[in-house]
Amino acid sequence: MKTKIPQFILPMLVVVFAIATAFNTNASASSKKAAVLVTGYIQHIGAEEPCEQSNDCATSGVTFCRVGQVATNPRLWDKNANDQCVIPLYKPAQ
């Protein structure tokens, strides 16, 4: 009886360790590619220079990216193929 318990428990521990490691590896790989940082631009409609460079923002998220990340400051945008600041950007994750 004493030899059957370790023969059963050791393989089970190996399987549990392998499964836990697989889940941990998958989770950390997906969190690293969450969002890409790009330069955010302040939109000046009708100005000679319609886009003024500001701070970095993320391409995806929930909260809009703003100058200095202050809620009352202007929103920041990314440029499209025509150099117009029209693509919304989001606050980068901390």
Jmol script that loads the backbone (N, CA, C; Angstrom):
load data "model"
ATOM      1  N   MET A   1       0.818  -1.201   0.000  1.00  0.00           N
ATOM      2  CA  MET A   1       0.000   0.000   0.000  1.00  0.00           C
ATOM      3  C   MET A   1       0.861   1.264   0.000  1.00  0.00           C
ATOM      4  N   LYS A   2       1.979   1.224   0.755  1.00  0.00           N
ATOM      5  CA  LYS A   2       2.825   2.398   0.860  1.00  0.00           C
ATOM      6  C   LYS A   2       3.453   2.752  -0.477  1.00  0.00           C
ATOM      7  N   THR A   3       3.750   1.797  -1.321  1.00  0.00           N
ATOM      8  CA  THR A   3       4.402   2.090  -2.603  1.00  0.00           C
ATOM      9  C   THR A   3       3.407   2.549  -3.662  1.00  0.00           C
ATOM     10  N   LYS A   4       2.135   2.245  -3.521  1.00  0.00           N
ATOM     11  CA  LYS A   4       1.153   2.638  -4.522  1.00  0.00           C
ATOM     12  C   LYS A   4       0.770   4.117  -4.412  1.00  0.00           C
ATOM     13  N   ILE A   5       0.781   4.692  -3.214  1.00  0.00           N
ATOM     14  CA  ILE A   5       0.398   6.098  -3.053  1.00  0.00           C
ATOM     15  C   ILE A   5       1.419   7.019  -3.729  1.00  0.00           C
ATOM     16  N   PRO A   6       2.729   6.893  -3.470  1.00  0.00           N
ATOM     17  CA  PRO A   6       3.676   7.765  -4.170  1.00  0.00           C
ATOM     18  C   PRO A   6       3.673   7.543  -5.687  1.00  0.00           C
ATOM     19  N   GLN A   7       3.410   6.333  -6.127  1.00  0.00           N
ATOM     20  CA  GLN A   7       3.370   6.057  -7.560  1.00  0.00           C
ATOM     21  C   GLN A   7       2.166   6.747  -8.216  1.00  0.00           C
ATOM     22  N   PHE A   8       1.153   7.033  -7.478  1.00  0.00           N
ATOM     23  CA  PHE A   8      -0.026   7.720  -8.005  1.00  0.00           C
ATOM     24  C   PHE A   8       0.110   9.242  -7.875  1.00  0.00           C
ATOM     25  N   ILE A   9       0.626   9.721  -6.757  1.00  0.00           N
ATOM     26  CA  ILE A   9       0.686  11.159  -6.476  1.00  0.00           C
ATOM     27  C   ILE A   9       1.726  11.859  -7.343  1.00  0.00           C
ATOM     28  N   LEU A  10       2.889  11.287  -7.538  1.00  0.00           N
ATOM     29  CA  LEU A  10       3.933  11.946  -8.309  1.00  0.00           C
ATOM     30  C   LEU A  10       3.509  12.241  -9.747  1.00  0.00           C
ATOM     31  N   PRO A  11       2.946  11.308 -10.481  1.00  0.00           N
ATOM     32  CA  PRO A  11       2.487  11.654 -11.837  1.00  0.00           C
ATOM     33  C   PRO A  11       1.377  12.714 -11.833  1.00  0.00           C
ATOM     34  N   MET A  12       0.509  12.685 -10.855  1.00  0.00           N
ATOM     35  CA  MET A  12      -0.550  13.690 -10.776  1.00  0.00           C
ATOM     36  C   MET A  12       0.037  15.080 -10.530  1.00  0.00           C
ATOM     37  N   LEU A  13       1.050  15.177  -9.669  1.00  0.00           N
ATOM     38  CA  LEU A  13       1.694  16.464  -9.425  1.00  0.00           C
ATOM     39  C   LEU A  13       2.382  16.985 -10.679  1.00  0.00           C
ATOM     40  N   VAL A  14       2.990  16.116 -11.442  1.00  0.00           N
ATOM     41  CA  VAL A  14       3.643  16.514 -12.686  1.00  0.00           C
ATOM     42  C   VAL A  14       2.607  17.055 -13.676  1.00  0.00           C
ATOM     43  N   VAL A  15       1.475  16.410 -13.789  1.00  0.00           N
ATOM     44  CA  VAL A  15       0.420  16.859 -14.694  1.00  0.00           C
ATOM     45  C   VAL A  15      -0.132  18.214 -14.249  1.00  0.00           C
ATOM     46  N   VAL A  16      -0.384  18.391 -12.975  1.00  0.00           N
ATOM     47  CA  VAL A  16      -0.898  19.657 -12.455  1.00  0.00           C
ATOM     48  C   VAL A  16       0.118  20.774 -12.693  1.00  0.00           C
ATOM     49  N   PHE A  17       1.392  20.506 -12.454  1.00  0.00           N
ATOM     50  CA  PHE A  17       2.431  21.507 -12.686  1.00  0.00           C
ATOM     51  C   PHE A  17       2.499  21.892 -14.161  1.00  0.00           C
ATOM     52  N   ALA A  18       2.399  20.919 -15.049  1.00  0.00           N
ATOM     53  CA  ALA A  18       2.461  21.195 -16.490  1.00  0.00           C
ATOM     54  C   ALA A  18       1.282  22.058 -16.936  1.00  0.00           C
ATOM     55  N   ILE A  19       0.100  21.771 -16.444  1.00  0.00           N
ATOM     56  CA  ILE A  19      -1.085  22.543 -16.814  1.00  0.00           C
ATOM     57  C   ILE A  19      -0.977  23.976 -16.280  1.00  0.00           C
ATOM     58  N   ALA A  20      -0.544  24.125 -15.038  1.00  0.00           N
ATOM     59  CA  ALA A  20      -0.407  25.457 -14.454  1.00  0.00           C
ATOM     60  C   ALA A  20       0.637  26.289 -15.207  1.00  0.00           C
ATOM     61  N   THR A  21       1.729  25.677 -15.593  1.00  0.00           N
ATOM     62  CA  THR A  21       2.763  26.382 -16.343  1.00  0.00           C
ATOM     63  C   THR A  21       2.252  26.793 -17.721  1.00  0.00           C
ATOM     64  N   ALA A  22       1.489  25.948 -18.373  1.00  0.00           N
ATOM     65  CA  ALA A  22       0.947  26.273 -19.696  1.00  0.00           C
ATOM     66  C   ALA A  22       0.002  27.462 -19.628  1.00  0.00           C
ATOM     67  N   PHE A  23      -0.865  27.508 -18.643  1.00  0.00           N
ATOM     68  CA  PHE A  23      -1.779  28.643 -18.502  1.00  0.00           C
ATOM     69  C   PHE A  23      -1.024  29.924 -18.188  1.00  0.00           C
ATOM     70  N   ASN A  24      -0.023  29.859 -17.333  1.00  0.00           N
ATOM     71  CA  ASN A  24       0.756  31.030 -16.963  1.00  0.00           C
ATOM     72  C   ASN A  24       1.529  31.576 -18.162  1.00  0.00           C
ATOM     73  N   THR A  25       2.109  30.727 -18.974  1.00  0.00           N
ATOM     74  CA  THR A  25       2.857  31.156 -20.154  1.00  0.00           C
ATOM     75  C   THR A  25       1.933  31.830 -21.151  1.00  0.00           C
ATOM     76  N   ASN A  26       0.758  31.297 -21.387  1.00  0.00           N
ATOM     77  CA  ASN A  26      -0.193  31.865 -22.334  1.00  0.00           C
ATOM     78  C   ASN A  26      -0.681  33.226 -21.863  1.00  0.00           C
ATOM     79  N   ALA A  27      -0.943  33.397 -20.600  1.00  0.00           N
ATOM     80  CA  ALA A  27      -1.443  34.663 -20.069  1.00  0.00           C
ATOM     81  C   ALA A  27      -0.393  35.756 -20.168  1.00  0.00           C
ATOM     82  N   SER A  28       0.853  35.449 -19.878  1.00  0.00           N
ATOM     83  CA  SER A  28       1.873  36.486 -19.929  1.00  0.00           C
ATOM     84  C   SER A  28       2.193  36.885 -21.366  1.00  0.00           C
ATOM     85  N   ALA A  29       2.094  35.988 -22.315  1.00  0.00           N
ATOM     86  CA  ALA A  29       2.354  36.325 -23.715  1.00  0.00           C
ATOM     87  C   ALA A  29       1.278  37.249 -24.260  1.00  0.00           C
ATOM     88  N   SER A  30       0.028  37.045 -23.888  1.00  0.00           N
ATOM     89  CA  SER A  30      -1.040  37.896 -24.405  1.00  0.00           C
ATOM     90  C   SER A  30      -1.034  39.271 -23.765  1.00  0.00           C
ATOM     91  N   SER A  31      -0.579  39.398 -22.526  1.00  0.00           N
ATOM     92  CA  SER A  31      -0.566  40.707 -21.880  1.00  0.00           C
ATOM     93  C   SER A  31       0.555  41.590 -22.425  1.00  0.00           C
ATOM     94  N   LYS A  32       1.622  41.020 -22.953  1.00  0.00           N
ATOM     95  CA  LYS A  32       2.723  41.813 -23.487  1.00  0.00           C
ATOM     96  C   LYS A  32       2.353  42.497 -24.792  1.00  0.00           C
ATOM     97  N   LYS A  33       1.450  41.912 -25.565  1.00  0.00           N
ATOM     98  CA  LYS A  33       1.077  42.506 -26.842  1.00  0.00           C
ATOM     99  C   LYS A  33      -0.272  43.222 -26.770  1.00  0.00           C
ATOM    100  N   ALA A  34      -0.627  43.712 -25.602  1.00  0.00           N
ATOM    101  CA  ALA A  34      -1.940  44.309 -25.400  1.00  0.00           C
ATOM    102  C   ALA A  34      -2.156  45.563 -26.247  1.00  0.00           C
ATOM    103  N   ALA A  35      -1.233  46.498 -26.201  1.00  0.00           N
ATOM    104  CA  ALA A  35      -1.420  47.740 -26.942  1.00  0.00           C
ATOM    105  C   ALA A  35      -0.081  48.263 -27.434  1.00  0.00           C
ATOM    106  N   VAL A  36      -0.107  48.933 -28.562  1.00  0.00           N
ATOM    107  CA  VAL A  36       1.077  49.525 -29.156  1.00  0.00           C
ATOM    108  C   VAL A  36       1.062  51.021 -28.845  1.00  0.00           C
ATOM    109  N   LEU A  37       2.213  51.564 -28.447  1.00  0.00           N
ATOM    110  CA  LEU A  37       2.312  52.994 -28.173  1.00  0.00           C
ATOM    111  C   LEU A  37       2.674  53.745 -29.444  1.00  0.00           C
ATOM    112  N   VAL A  38       1.964  54.833 -29.687  1.00  0.00           N
ATOM    113  CA  VAL A  38       2.228  55.705 -30.832  1.00  0.00           C
ATOM    114  C   VAL A  38       2.197  57.148 -30.335  1.00  0.00           C
ATOM    115  N   THR A  39       2.743  58.042 -31.125  1.00  0.00           N
ATOM    116  CA  THR A  39       2.727  59.459 -30.782  1.00  0.00           C
ATOM    117  C   THR A  39       1.329  60.027 -30.981  1.00  0.00           C
ATOM    118  N   GLY A  40       0.835  60.716 -29.968  1.00  0.00           N
ATOM    119  CA  GLY A  40      -0.465  61.360 -30.058  1.00  0.00           C
ATOM    120  C   GLY A  40      -0.313  62.798 -30.510  1.00  0.00           C
ATOM    121  N   TYR A  41      -1.288  63.283 -31.261  1.00  0.00           N
ATOM    122  CA  TYR A  41      -1.253  64.643 -31.795  1.00  0.00           C
ATOM    123  C   TYR A  41      -2.486  65.410 -31.343  1.00  0.00           C
ATOM    124  N   ILE A  42      -2.271  66.702 -31.050  1.00  0.00           N
ATOM    125  CA  ILE A  42      -3.381  67.602 -30.725  1.00  0.00           C
ATOM    126  C   ILE A  42      -3.974  68.073 -32.050  1.00  0.00           C
ATOM    127  N   GLN A  43      -5.283  68.011 -32.158  1.00  0.00           N
ATOM    128  CA  GLN A  43      -5.977  68.376 -33.396  1.00  0.00           C
ATOM    129  C   GLN A  43      -6.299  69.881 -33.390  1.00  0.00           C
ATOM    130  N   HIS A  44      -5.794  70.605 -34.414  1.00  0.00           N
ATOM    131  CA  HIS A  44      -6.079  72.034 -34.573  1.00  0.00           C
ATOM    132  C   HIS A  44      -6.827  72.196 -35.900  1.00  0.00           C
ATOM    133  N   ILE A  45      -8.140  72.237 -35.855  1.00  0.00           N
ATOM    134  CA  ILE A  45      -8.954  72.326 -37.067  1.00  0.00           C
ATOM    135  C   ILE A  45      -8.799  73.712 -37.688  1.00  0.00           C
ATOM    136  N   GLY A  46      -8.498  73.741 -38.990  1.00  0.00           N
ATOM    137  CA  GLY A  46      -8.382  74.989 -39.728  1.00  0.00           C
ATOM    138  C   GLY A  46      -7.065  75.715 -39.538  1.00  0.00           C
ATOM    139  N   ALA A  47      -6.141  75.165 -38.779  1.00  0.00           N
ATOM    140  CA  ALA A  47      -4.857  75.832 -38.562  1.00  0.00           C
ATOM    141  C   ALA A  47      -3.880  75.453 -39.676  1.00  0.00           C
ATOM    142  N   GLU A  48      -2.815  76.241 -39.794  1.00  0.00           N
ATOM    143  CA  GLU A  48      -1.794  75.952 -40.803  1.00  0.00           C
ATOM    144  C   GLU A  48      -1.123  74.609 -40.504  1.00  0.00           C
ATOM    145  N   GLU A  49      -0.842  74.346 -39.233  1.00  0.00           N
ATOM    146  CA  GLU A  49      -0.325  73.050 -38.786  1.00  0.00           C
ATOM    147  C   GLU A  49      -1.466  72.352 -38.039  1.00  0.00           C
ATOM    148  N   PRO A  50      -2.224  71.475 -38.699  1.00  0.00           N
ATOM    149  CA  PRO A  50      -3.409  70.886 -38.073  1.00  0.00           C
ATOM    150  C   PRO A  50      -3.111  69.874 -36.967  1.00  0.00           C
ATOM    151  N   CYS A  51      -1.878  69.370 -36.906  1.00  0.00           N
ATOM    152  CA  CYS A  51      -1.539  68.353 -35.908  1.00  0.00           C
ATOM    153  C   CYS A  51      -0.279  68.763 -35.152  1.00  0.00           C
ATOM    154  N   GLU A  52      -0.402  68.891 -33.841  1.00  0.00           N
ATOM    155  CA  GLU A  52       0.729  69.239 -32.986  1.00  0.00           C
ATOM    156  C   GLU A  52       1.111  68.020 -32.161  1.00  0.00           C
ATOM    157  N   GLN A  53       2.382  67.617 -32.244  1.00  0.00           N
ATOM    158  CA  GLN A  53       2.854  66.422 -31.545  1.00  0.00           C
ATOM    159  C   GLN A  53       2.773  66.613 -30.033  1.00  0.00           C
ATOM    160  N   SER A  54       2.358  65.547 -29.333  1.00  0.00           N
ATOM    161  CA  SER A  54       2.246  65.589 -27.879  1.00  0.00           C
ATOM    162  C   SER A  54       2.828  64.307 -27.291  1.00  0.00           C
ATOM    163  N   ASN A  55       2.178  63.728 -26.289  1.00  0.00           N
ATOM    164  CA  ASN A  55       2.707  62.543 -25.615  1.00  0.00           C
ATOM    165  C   ASN A  55       2.265  61.232 -26.267  1.00  0.00           C
ATOM    166  N   ASP A  56       2.852  60.113 -25.807  1.00  0.00           N
ATOM    167  CA  ASP A  56       2.539  58.786 -26.345  1.00  0.00           C
ATOM    168  C   ASP A  56       1.190  58.289 -25.848  1.00  0.00           C
ATOM    169  N   CYS A  57       0.507  57.544 -26.726  1.00  0.00           N
ATOM    170  CA  CYS A  57      -0.799  56.976 -26.417  1.00  0.00           C
ATOM    171  C   CYS A  57      -0.843  55.536 -26.931  1.00  0.00           C
ATOM    172  N   ALA A  58      -1.860  54.811 -26.532  1.00  0.00           N
ATOM    173  CA  ALA A  58      -2.055  53.432 -26.975  1.00  0.00           C
ATOM    174  C   ALA A  58      -3.062  53.391 -28.115  1.00  0.00           C
ATOM    175  N   THR A  59      -2.943  52.359 -28.950  1.00  0.00           N
ATOM    176  CA  THR A  59      -3.856  52.212 -30.080  1.00  0.00           C
ATOM    177  C   THR A  59      -5.176  51.569 -29.684  1.00  0.00           C
ATOM    178  N   SER A  60      -5.237  50.986 -28.489  1.00  0.00           N
ATOM    179  CA  SER A  60      -6.496  50.400 -28.021  1.00  0.00           C
ATOM    180  C   SER A  60      -6.643  50.672 -26.531  1.00  0.00           C
ATOM    181  N   GLY A  61      -7.864  50.623 -26.070  1.00  0.00           N
ATOM    182  CA  GLY A  61      -8.128  50.860 -24.665  1.00  0.00           C
ATOM    183  C   GLY A  61      -9.553  51.306 -24.438  1.00  0.00           C
ATOM    184  N   VAL A  62      -9.791  51.917 -23.295  1.00  0.00           N
ATOM    185  CA  VAL A  62     -11.136  52.346 -22.923  1.00  0.00           C
ATOM    186  C   VAL A  62     -11.206  53.861 -22.777  1.00  0.00           C
ATOM    187  N   THR A  63     -10.244  54.452 -22.070  1.00  0.00           N
ATOM    188  CA  THR A  63     -10.236  55.884 -21.802  1.00  0.00           C
ATOM    189  C   THR A  63      -9.456  56.609 -22.889  1.00  0.00           C
ATOM    190  N   PHE A  64     -10.007  57.699 -23.411  1.00  0.00           N
ATOM    191  CA  PHE A  64      -9.320  58.461 -24.454  1.00  0.00           C
ATOM    192  C   PHE A  64      -8.022  59.052 -23.915  1.00  0.00           C
ATOM    193  N   CYS A  65      -7.021  59.110 -24.772  1.00  0.00           N
ATOM    194  CA  CYS A  65      -5.729  59.699 -24.430  1.00  0.00           C
ATOM    195  C   CYS A  65      -5.850  61.222 -24.500  1.00  0.00           C
ATOM    196  N   ARG A  66      -5.289  61.900 -23.507  1.00  0.00           N
ATOM    197  CA  ARG A  66      -5.353  63.354 -23.441  1.00  0.00           C
ATOM    198  C   ARG A  66      -3.964  63.912 -23.128  1.00  0.00           C
ATOM    199  N   VAL A  67      -3.767  65.176 -23.403  1.00  0.00           N
ATOM    200  CA  VAL A  67      -2.489  65.826 -23.125  1.00  0.00           C
ATOM    201  C   VAL A  67      -2.188  65.701 -21.638  1.00  0.00           C
ATOM    202  N   GLY A  68      -1.040  65.123 -21.308  1.00  0.00           N
ATOM    203  CA  GLY A  68      -0.665  64.942 -19.907  1.00  0.00           C
ATOM    204  C   GLY A  68      -1.566  63.992 -19.144  1.00  0.00           C
ATOM    205  N   GLN A  69      -2.461  63.300 -19.827  1.00  0.00           N
ATOM    206  CA  GLN A  69      -3.429  62.376 -19.230  1.00  0.00           C
ATOM    207  C   GLN A  69      -4.304  63.060 -18.178  1.00  0.00           C
ATOM    208  N   VAL A  70      -4.598  64.332 -18.396  1.00  0.00           N
ATOM    209  CA  VAL A  70      -5.493  65.095 -17.521  1.00  0.00           C
ATOM    210  C   VAL A  70      -6.848  65.186 -18.218  1.00  0.00           C
ATOM    211  N   ALA A  71      -7.920  64.860 -17.495  1.00  0.00           N
ATOM    212  CA  ALA A  71      -9.256  64.723 -18.084  1.00  0.00           C
ATOM    213  C   ALA A  71      -9.763  65.996 -18.752  1.00  0.00           C
ATOM    214  N   THR A  72      -9.321  67.172 -18.317  1.00  0.00           N
ATOM    215  CA  THR A  72      -9.819  68.422 -18.893  1.00  0.00           C
ATOM    216  C   THR A  72      -8.985  68.905 -20.083  1.00  0.00           C
ATOM    217  N   ASN A  73      -7.864  68.268 -20.346  1.00  0.00           N
ATOM    218  CA  ASN A  73      -7.000  68.662 -21.469  1.00  0.00           C
ATOM    219  C   ASN A  73      -7.525  68.101 -22.789  1.00  0.00           C
ATOM    220  N   PRO A  74      -7.037  68.632 -23.928  1.00  0.00           N
ATOM    221  CA  PRO A  74      -7.520  68.164 -25.240  1.00  0.00           C
ATOM    222  C   PRO A  74      -7.209  66.688 -25.497  1.00  0.00           C
ATOM    223  N   ARG A  75      -8.075  66.053 -26.275  1.00  0.00           N
ATOM    224  CA  ARG A  75      -7.862  64.663 -26.697  1.00  0.00           C
ATOM    225  C   ARG A  75      -6.720  64.589 -27.687  1.00  0.00           C
ATOM    226  N   LEU A  76      -6.106  63.423 -27.769  1.00  0.00           N
ATOM    227  CA  LEU A  76      -5.020  63.202 -28.718  1.00  0.00           C
ATOM    228  C   LEU A  76      -5.450  62.211 -29.785  1.00  0.00           C
ATOM    229  N   TRP A  77      -4.886  62.392 -30.976  1.00  0.00           N
ATOM    230  CA  TRP A  77      -5.268  61.612 -32.147  1.00  0.00           C
ATOM    231  C   TRP A  77      -4.031  61.084 -32.869  1.00  0.00           C
ATOM    232  N   ASP A  78      -4.224  60.064 -33.689  1.00  0.00           N
ATOM    233  CA  ASP A  78      -3.166  59.555 -34.556  1.00  0.00           C
ATOM    234  C   ASP A  78      -3.454  60.044 -35.970  1.00  0.00           C
ATOM    235  N   LYS A  79      -2.395  60.139 -36.775  1.00  0.00           N
ATOM    236  CA  LYS A  79      -2.562  60.606 -38.146  1.00  0.00           C
ATOM    237  C   LYS A  79      -2.979  59.459 -39.066  1.00  0.00           C
ATOM    238  N   ASN A  80      -3.806  59.795 -40.067  1.00  0.00           N
ATOM    239  CA  ASN A  80      -4.159  58.815 -41.096  1.00  0.00           C
ATOM    240  C   ASN A  80      -3.175  58.958 -42.258  1.00  0.00           C
ATOM    241  N   ALA A  81      -3.444  58.297 -43.383  1.00  0.00           N
ATOM    242  CA  ALA A  81      -2.551  58.319 -44.544  1.00  0.00           C
ATOM    243  C   ALA A  81      -2.425  59.721 -45.144  1.00  0.00           C
ATOM    244  N   ASN A  82      -3.409  60.600 -44.913  1.00  0.00           N
ATOM    245  CA  ASN A  82      -3.391  61.973 -45.444  1.00  0.00           C
ATOM    246  C   ASN A  82      -2.842  62.986 -44.441  1.00  0.00           C
ATOM    247  N   ASP A  83      -2.180  62.512 -43.390  1.00  0.00           N
ATOM    248  CA  ASP A  83      -1.634  63.366 -42.321  1.00  0.00           C
ATOM    249  C   ASP A  83      -2.695  64.191 -41.609  1.00  0.00           C
ATOM    250  N   GLN A  84      -3.894  63.655 -41.500  1.00  0.00           N
ATOM    251  CA  GLN A  84      -4.966  64.296 -40.744  1.00  0.00           C
ATOM    252  C   GLN A  84      -5.080  63.601 -39.392  1.00  0.00           C
ATOM    253  N   CYS A  85      -5.270  64.361 -38.353  1.00  0.00           N
ATOM    254  CA  CYS A  85      -5.400  63.807 -37.002  1.00  0.00           C
ATOM    255  C   CYS A  85      -6.856  63.402 -36.761  1.00  0.00           C
ATOM    256  N   VAL A  86      -7.194  62.184 -37.122  1.00  0.00           N
ATOM    257  CA  VAL A  86      -8.585  61.756 -37.006  1.00  0.00           C
ATOM    258  C   VAL A  86      -8.758  60.384 -36.363  1.00  0.00           C
ATOM    259  N   ILE A  87      -7.677  59.650 -36.097  1.00  0.00           N
ATOM    260  CA  ILE A  87      -7.773  58.305 -35.513  1.00  0.00           C
ATOM    261  C   ILE A  87      -7.699  58.434 -33.994  1.00  0.00           C
ATOM    262  N   PRO A  88      -8.736  58.029 -33.258  1.00  0.00           N
ATOM    263  CA  PRO A  88      -8.727  58.184 -31.801  1.00  0.00           C
ATOM    264  C   PRO A  88      -7.663  57.308 -31.143  1.00  0.00           C
ATOM    265  N   LEU A  89      -7.046  57.842 -30.096  1.00  0.00           N
ATOM    266  CA  LEU A  89      -6.061  57.104 -29.313  1.00  0.00           C
ATOM    267  C   LEU A  89      -6.541  56.985 -27.875  1.00  0.00           C
ATOM    268  N   TYR A  90      -5.935  56.064 -27.141  1.00  0.00           N
ATOM    269  CA  TYR A  90      -6.403  55.740 -25.804  1.00  0.00           C
ATOM    270  C   TYR A  90      -5.268  55.841 -24.792  1.00  0.00           C
ATOM    271  N   LYS A  91      -5.648  56.024 -23.538  1.00  0.00           N
ATOM    272  CA  LYS A  91      -4.685  56.151 -22.446  1.00  0.00           C
ATOM    273  C   LYS A  91      -3.912  54.843 -22.335  1.00  0.00           C
ATOM    274  N   PRO A  92      -2.572  54.908 -22.298  1.00  0.00           N
ATOM    275  CA  PRO A  92      -1.786  53.681 -22.180  1.00  0.00           C
ATOM    276  C   PRO A  92      -1.948  53.042 -20.803  1.00  0.00           C
ATOM    277  N   ALA A  93      -1.834  51.732 -20.763  1.00  0.00           N
ATOM    278  CA  ALA A  93      -1.927  51.001 -19.500  1.00  0.00           C
ATOM    279  C   ALA A  93      -0.708  51.301 -18.649  1.00  0.00           C
ATOM    280  N   GLN A  94      -0.902  51.365 -17.362  1.00  0.00           N
ATOM    281  CA  GLN A  94       0.219  51.638 -16.462  1.00  0.00           C
ATOM    282  C   GLN A  94       0.941  50.398 -16.253  1.00  0.00           C
TER     283      GLN A  94
END
end "model"
wireframe off; spacefill off
backbone 0.3
color backbone group
